[in-house]
């Protein structure tokens, strides 16, 4: 793939770093923080991020399994989060080649509808199974996730931006 002008070449991502970041997001989602409906789903955000930036290493199966973990933790209908995460991962994998051509804020704007759809799928499954409507404040969560996209992008791509060998004679 030809890189757009002005973007630095990135080092390959460490698979252990990907796994640790996903497990940290899962651990943060599992904390009993008095879950309110407008809180962003950090695991969903990181799954989408790695699906866009590393489509060859991420898959629908991982998104499904992590969704099942979230279903068990939230005592939700088994498959509610798994379906939402799998659909989001499919959309991220499909759009990854196109999204990488844009700047990070534009990527966040383009990810916003995908986050809305993932939350809407989860809500529809909840309502179809007899759950109650959590209120309109749940529309804030996808917006917060889109606002966190540039921050997450900067943090998770930072290890790939470092020089492979620090050498005074080699500027790359």
Secondary structure, 3 states (H helix, E strand, C coil): CCCCCCCCCCCCCCHHHHHHHHHHHHHHHHCCCCCCCCCCCHHHHHHHHHHHHCCCCCCHHHHHHHHHHHHHHHCCCCCHHHHHHHHHHHHHHHHHHHHCCCCHHHHHHHHHHHHHHHHHHHHHHHHHCCCCCCCHHHHHHHHHHHHHHHHHHHHHHHHHHCCCCCCCCCCC
